Amino acid sequence: MTRKRFVAGNWKMNTNRASAVALAEGVAKLVPSGDVGGGAVDVGVAVPFVYIDAVGRAIAGSGVMLGAQDVYFEKDGAFTGEISIAMLVDLGVKFVLVGHSERRHVIGEKPDLLAKKAKAILDAGLILVHCVGEKLDERDANKTLDVVKAQLDELPATLADASKLVIAYEPVWAIGTGRNATDAQAQEVHAFIRGELSRRYGQAFAEAVRIQYGGSMKPENAAGLLAQPDVDGGLIGGAALKAESFLAIVRA
Ligand code: 13P
């Protein structure tokens, strides 16, 4: 089965208002229709909350999908500092990251919170990009697959629409380090993830879910990673902060 590739930039806590808009315009210019490579690639940007509105205007009419890096699961109310799904929808957001390693390991978000966020995003009909991945000590202790399996437990027990679920496999030791997983390391974990999805949600569902690789993906290594049968795209940090290198990965 052919899955439409999905390459997304995660801008993290970078850019300012002017540079965010300039970057968005640079990406939008080269993704005019959303049909890069004859409809083979979805392209998205996950933007700091405060610039989502400005970036949404900058990419309006292009094929670039607007995304957020996080969200809170409650609908509204006394949750000082938090952002609701309705607020994101209001600004045109189509996909939301949950469980990025920096949220898990730097901010300290726990699995039960991530599960609530994942469910709320899917219930709202948005695309969930659920991030999983092991730390270096976990890989060294041969616990990679156990860790990833436990993180997949944060997803709802039943799921119907595979087009709304994206898994991002991001080995923590590869994020921002310049040291990417090898093609074979990525493929091994991606195949495992697809197997787990198949066991939980059925084979047809699993075959339709996009699984992105993230962690020091750049123009020089993207083609090899993306040639792996279960690597369906990328979640790009540093290399997404320049339109040219981000688009070089999209072209790969
Ligand atoms: P880098 O591409 O900078 O390693 O970041 C990957 C990442 O965390 C994307 O979410």
Boltz pocket constraint, residues with backbone or C-beta under 6 A from the ligand:
constraints:
  - pocket:
      binder: B
      contacts: [[A, 10], [A, 100], [A, 170], [A, 174], [A, 175], [A, 176], [A, 177], [A, 178], [A, 214], [A, 215], [A, 216], [A, 217], [A, 235], [A, 236], [A, 237], [A, 238], [A, 239]]
      max_distance: 6.0
